[in-house]
Amino acid sequence: MDDAHLERHLNPRIAVPDFEVHLADYAARSAGSRDRLDAVLDLPFGERPLERLDVFPAAAAGAPVQVFIHGGYWRALDKSDHSFVAEALVPAGATVVAINYDLCPAVTLDRIVAQTRAAIAWTYRHIGAYGGDPERLFLSGHSAGAHLAVMALLEDWPARHDLPPDPIQGVTAISGVYDLAPVLRLSVNDDIRLTAEMAARNSPTLRPPRRALPMLLAVGAEEPAGWTAQTTGFRQAYEASAGAAELLEIPGRNHFSVLYDLADPETALCRAVLEQMSLA
C-alpha cells in the first residue's frame, strides 16, 4: 500500500480522529485510581529521571504480579496516564506495577527495550517487599507497550540480570505492533528514528519467542485491517515458533477504547487476564 494508505492503517492517531478525548479520559481515570487505590509511586529502577515505576499492592501478601507497559508509539504518554488499568486487577487480588521508560527521540528504541527489561528485573527482585510474588510475574502492554512486553521474552535473563531463565509466566499483548518495517514509512518515525537494522532486530514477528507460555493477543474489532494484521501476523509466527496463542477480538473497540476493557471486570479481556493469573 502507498504511504498515505499505510498511515491510515498503522498510525492510530489518524485512524481514531478523537484520540485526544481518549487520552484525556485515560489521565482523568488514572488520577481517580491513584486516589482510590493504595499506591507507591515513582520507585526508581534506574538512574535516569523516567526510569521509575508505580506499585499498586494487592490487599493480601503473596499476590500474583501484573507488570503493565504503556503505549504511545515509544514517543509519548506516561505510566501516570495508565494507573486506571489497576482498577479491576487489584481488587481481584493482583499487585499491579506500571512502568515508565524514556521516549524517542531522546533515546533509541533499543534503549527503551533495555529499560523495560531492567524494570521487569527490578520488579522480580523487589516486589516481595510490596506483597507481590516474583514467581508469579505476568506482563501486559498496550500498543507499543505490547511490543515491549513481547520483546521481554527474548531477553537472556540469567546472563544480563542474574535472574532465572524464565521469570515471566504469561503475557497479554493488546493492540500491539510486532513487525516494525512499516514504521519506517510512517510520519511517527520522525520521532522514533528507526533504521532498517533497528526495526529488524526489534520485530518479534521476525524473531518470535521460542518459549511456550500463556499468550493472550487482544485487538479491537474496529481497528484498521493493517493494525489487526500486526496481531494475526505475530500470532502465526509465535505459534510456529513456540506454541498456541489465544486471539481475542473485542467488539466495538478501537485502538484507544480497547484498553478500557482491562479495567472492567465484566469484560472478556479482563476476565482472561485474571484467568491467566489464576484469579478467576
Buried (B, 14 or more C-beta within 10 A) or exposed (E): EEEEEBBEBBBBBBBBEEBEEBBEBBBEBBBEBBEEBBBEBEBEBBEBEBBBBBBBBBEEEEBBBBBBBBBBBBBBBBBBBBBBBBBBBBEBBBBBBBBBBBBBEEBBBEBBBBBBBBBBBBBBBBBBEBBBBBEBBBBBBBBBBBBBBBBBBBBEBEEEBEBEEEBBBBBBBBBBBBBBEBBEEBEBBEBBEBEEEBBBBBBBBBBBBEBEBBBBBBBBEBBBEBBBBBBBBBBEBBBEBBBEBEBBBBEEBBBBBBBBBBBEBEBBBBBBBBEBBEBE
